[in-house]
Amino acid sequence: MPYTSALVVGAGPTGLTLACALRAAGVGVRVLDAAPGPATTTGALGLPPRAVEALDRLGALPAPAVPVAGVSVAGRELRFGPDGVLASQAQIETALRERLDRLGVAVEWGLAVSGIRTEGEVVEVRAGAELIRAGWVIGCDGAHSAVRAAVGIDFPGQPLHERLQVADVRAELKRPRDTVAVWFRADGFLAAFPLPGPDRWRLMGPDGADLPGWLREETGAEVGEVTWASAFPVQRRLATAYRRGRVLLAGDAAHVHAPLGAQGLATGIGDAENLGWKLGAVILGRAGAELLDSYEAERRPVAAQVLRVTSEATNVLFSQGWAARLARGLVLRSRWMRRRIAARASQLRVSYRRGPLGAAAGQGEQVAEAAEQGVRLAQVAMGPGSWLGGVGTAPVTGLGRVRAGDRVPDFPCHRASGVPTRLHAELGGHWALLSPFADQSHLVRPWLGESVVDLRWPHNELALIRPDGHLAWRGHHSTDLQRWLTGALGPVSPATPILTR
């Protein structure tokens, strides 16, 4: 009976992201999918900036893709800041499968899960005619998850009244291709998303609407060909738990909602990135299984907020009531409101401050003190003899008021060797320890082993960055950092990586 350390069920963006993260960490993983082969239809569309960061760290950004800087609503723009990407779900999955192939793992198609049983520290999974033994099973198998059903996790929610339709078309639409266009109409709404390739667009609107006709009325552009179309009801559901023993859920298996702004795809990728480093640490013996409790504690509130926001947005887009008309008018008139919507859609402000790992760091006073000091790179000697050498003299803020659990923005720093680099380029499945001195990683290696990179910066404090780009801890005393690591990961000694298939 074959054994694997981790069995990922579902080869969509969530499952493939998780498998890449686990395998890159040195964990043995198998990936199953009930489908006979990869999807060929366009599927979901787009990656918000936070998801772009996650796939970039994995080395799995899709190409070709259309960079998108924001949304134009009736001619008024919402800018994200860092660009998102417009790529089809098929493209995203292809890029992830190619990355997984390079890591030595191929998706096993045509294997539907029909039963799950846990025996001590082993989970037995019946998939097709095969019985697989796994240390951990992760259900990334969508809204109708067989894994979720097999372990009895409830999936409460409701279908909403609205139905959406989408159509991929060819049209000579004279619009910038770095923005999504949205028009509010008396009879509904119309959105146009640029697709890779000349004159290719995706249209979205209420089911039953004449989307080509609406596009002609709004822009004068004629639709020459409809290459793919689909209609579907809007669902809103959230799993009551993300974990049952050695079985976990991620992506649409844990939450579904209106497909607006690629929030579902991005939230699933966020689940996978969060769970990937934690499950990898547990399997490799660098953390106790209690660490996995923080997965649900951090990610389920994110999904709950996405459900709430997308449901409100669906009501604003579809409803013809006075409240919805007022909300649409506010979006058109208020630059502050448009910026707030863009910030939420980017998912760059997702924070785990209130989760168990962020709360355990207890750093409110330290952060306030650091912000009061206002330490900036510009205040450090930048001459030829300085270790900052080639970074330049432009002032660059450090962590500022970033607290434990917050996403850490990208900024320049140096490797221990003195080579200039940037923080985000060094993560890629690793922890990062920032220190004003070289070779400080010995402080954390008893917990993190070789999974930590040693970086230098000109701030008089230590900062530990998680593999998913969120701040784990910051402060001035290494003993406090080690105390946090013991509380978060446990007093464990690293084990030899398990590389079984």
Helices and strands as residue ranges (DSSP letters): E 3-9, H 13-24, E 29-33, E 45-47, H 49-58, E 66-73, E 76-88, H 89-102, E 108-109, E 113-119, E 122-127, E 130-139, H 146-150, E 157-171, E 179-185, E 188-194, E 200-206, H 211-219, E 223-238, E 243-244, E 247-249, G 251-253, E 255-256, H 263-283, G 289-292, H 293-318, H 322-333, H 335-346, H 356-361, H 364-373, G 377-379, G 389-391, E 412-415, E 420-422, H 423-427, E 431-435, G 441-443, H 445-448, G 449-451, E 452-456, E 462-465, E 471-475, H 478-489
